[in-house]
Structures are given as C-alpha cells and as structure tokens.
Amino acid sequence: MSYEDVREADPAVADALVGERHRQRETLAMIASENHVSEAVLEAQSSELTNKYAEGYPGERYYGGCEFADEVEELAIDRAKELWGADHVNVQPHSGSSANMAVYFATLEPGDKILSLDLTHGGHLSHGHPANFAGQLYDVEQYEVDADTGRLDYDSLQDIAEEFEPDMIVSGFSAYPREVEWERVQAAADAVDAYHLADIAHITGLVAAGVHSSPVGVADFVTGSTHKTIRAGRGGIIMCDEEYADDIDNAVFPGAQGGPLMHNIAGKAVGFKEALQPEFEDYADQVVRNAEVLGETLQDHGLSLVSEGTDTHLVLVDLRDSHPDVSGGDAEDALEEVGIVLNGNTVPDETRSPFDPSGIRAGTPALTTRGFDEDAMETVGDCIARVVDNIGDVEVYADVASTVEDLCREHPLYE
Ligand SMILES: *Cc1c(COP(=O)(O)O)cnc(C)c1O
C-alpha cells in the first residue's frame, strides 16, 4: 500500500503510517500477542466494506444491500468451522475481550461467580480483573499457577471450585508457556456444574494447526483473537455447540455490539483461508520450535524461565534469580533501544509491582512470519541476554543494534 491518498488528504497521518511501517520492518516484534498479517489481509481490511452496515447475521440483516457482506461473513464462518472443527462460530466480536463479554452475557447474570486465573499469574483483564467490566459485574475468585513449577495446579483449581461454586470457570491465558490440559479444567467445571470458557486468544493459530491440543468439543465456549498466532487481522471469534448458538449470537448482537466491522470480517475470511493451507502447519510448528530454541538460548546464558521451558509460542523469563537488580521494565526499555520490542511481565509469586514487574515475556509468532529459523532465533536469544547482562552499556547496545539491523535486512517485511 502506497498511502498516496492519505498523504494528499492528511500528511501528518501518512507520516505516522509510514513511520509505523518502518518501525515494523526495522525492529523485532517479540510481543507474544503480535504478528504480521499478509498484504492480502491488509487489503481486505481496508476495503469498501468499512462503509457497510450489516447488523444481524447472513440472510437475516436489518439493512438492505448486504449480499456481499453475507458472502464474506459466510466464508469467514465456514473457514473457521473447518479450522477449529467447531459446530457454531460467530466472527463478529470486535476483539477478544468483546468475545468474552458476549459469552458472559449469554450465560451469566450480574453478580454471578467467575473463577479465573490471576492476572499476575498469566490471566487476562477480561477474565475478571477489578479494572475491567468483568471484575465489576461479576463475583470473581482467582486460581494461581504453582509458584515452584510455574504450571497450572489442576487439583488446587478443583478444590477452589468446590469451595467457591462458580457459575463459570475461565481457562486460556496471556502469559502461560505450557500446554493446557483442557479436560482437567472441564472436570473441575463438571464437578460444580459450571460453564467452562476456554479463551485461546494467544494460541488460536497453534490450536488450528494442531500443535497445541484443542478445547473445541471439550469446553462449552471457546473464544479467541484473530490477530495473534492466527494471522487474520484484528478481531475476536466465539465457538460453541449448536445448543448455545442463538444465545451467543444474540449476546454479540444486539447484546454487546452494534454493526459488525465487515472490513475486519473480510480480513478474517482471508486470514482463515491462508491458515487452511498446508504451509500454515509448518508455520505453527516453526513458531513452537523457535520458542524452544529461544528459551534454551536464554537458559544457556543463565536466565531462568518460568516452568523451565515452553510448549508454546512464548517464554516467560523470571529475572529475579539471575539479575535481581534488573526489573522487567528496565529490560524492556533497554531492549527497545536496540530494536527488540517485547514487554515486561509479571511472574508467578510476583514481588515487584505490575507496573515494574520481575519478568519479561517474549514470543516468536511475528519473527517466524518473517522467516526466522532456529539459527536466527539463537542469535536473537544471544542479543537479549547480552543486553540484559549489560544494562546501560552503550557499546554493547550499539553492537547488538547492528546485529538486529542485519537480522531485519535478512528477513524483509512488507516490501
Ligand atoms: C489478548 C487476549 C485477549 C483479547 O484481547 P483483545 O485485545 O481484546 O483482542 C483475551 N484473552 C486473552 C487470554 C488474551 O491474551
């Protein structure tokens, strides 16, 4: 995309858009929730469908002129059903948080009880944090990962469930490096007759490709983001059995949203088609292998990983053992200076604050999209460790920055 028309209409925004393109080309996107969509998804998202009102669902819209909107939404739904093997799919949520909101609206009354993972242990705001609508509307109790192993403790989850008697148990996380055993969460939900929402926001792509086990057919509801490991542009998705189809559709529209973002749904349709190609499995497989190599490289440099490794697309580094004087925020800032963009993150049993936590979270989905293989990931791991070992050393920063530049040049993006 040239942005020629934007430049003519609005040079300030054109400058920012071009600046962002260069930023993405010239830095390493290692925020675990980020990825780079294809040019085809970008084009679909900027199509004339942004003009179209299509409240309702395909074949039952409140407005005329929806024949192409219907076509696009049906394609997105059919492809999602094929990708995840779901009975019923709603592709209208504007984001993963909106998808969760719709599931709560479909199943709970204000004041009902939600049991979810603590945010500082890897949960998500929309699972019931006090600053989020979910924490304000519902009565929330939280479970934690085992502080020693960094892994979910399913027995303790079941004990808390039996004590608290929730109406809904939420699984699926933002900063959990290990495979989730959905059946064990389901067993806890069954024991107390609660709904189970599995929020696979981060791992939608890994689940679609079969490199992470699937909660579809296990949990009552599965929600996801469409812009993380599945490269289908920004948005959300809900999957469920046919028995909940009407409740979910009504909770999305008119319950929680107005008109769907049809241009984004077009992006989802295109991204889902791409994910149905055999190469997508290779991609997802490489994402996980790259995360493993990244983790091993950091460990070789003496850094500690929560759960001592990863099964997924991300690693969570606990800096307290190796670098007690370096906070996650310090590391994030230093790494950004050399062109490695990731985030400071809380770790289980956090002893600092959520605003300046003890860990960093790093993901491989975006770099893998750019073609990074295990060797390149090892170089990236070396770079991260060197910066964390030498906070404030401008000579080291300059050296690492030039390695990052080389890596970016060898793995071009949007050219
Ligand atoms: C990213 C994420 C979401 C959705 O976030 P949005 O920004 O609203 O799309 C939901 N749940 C989890 C666990 C996430 O990591």
PDBQT file of the ligand as one rigid body, heavy atoms in Angstrom, charges set to zero:
ROOT
HETATM    1  C1  LIG A 501      -5.141 -10.969  24.001  1.00  0.00    +0.000 C 
HETATM    2  C2  LIG A 501      -6.116 -11.650  24.865  1.00  0.00    +0.000 A 
HETATM    3  C3  LIG A 501      -7.483 -11.389  24.758  1.00  0.00    +0.000 A 
HETATM    4  C4  LIG A 501      -8.110 -10.414  23.827  1.00  0.00    +0.000 C 
HETATM    5  O1  LIG A 501      -7.619  -9.203  23.752  1.00  0.00    +0.000 OA
HETATM    6  P1  LIG A 501      -8.197  -8.074  22.792  1.00  0.00    +0.000 P 
HETATM    7  O2  LIG A 501      -7.125  -7.081  22.879  1.00  0.00    +0.000 OA
HETATM    8  O3  LIG A 501      -9.482  -7.626  23.401  1.00  0.00    +0.000 OA
HETATM    9  O4  LIG A 501      -8.401  -8.671  21.432  1.00  0.00    +0.000 OA
HETATM   10  C5  LIG A 501      -8.358 -12.141  25.514  1.00  0.00    +0.000 A 
HETATM   11  N1  LIG A 501      -7.919 -13.109  26.321  1.00  0.00    +0.000 NA
HETATM   12  C6  LIG A 501      -6.616 -13.400  26.434  1.00  0.00    +0.000 A 
HETATM   13  C7  LIG A 501      -6.215 -14.526  27.315  1.00  0.00    +0.000 C 
HETATM   14  C8  LIG A 501      -5.665 -12.671  25.722  1.00  0.00    +0.000 A 
HETATM   15  O5  LIG A 501      -4.379 -12.954  25.858  1.00  0.00    +0.000 OA
ENDROOT
TORSDOF 0
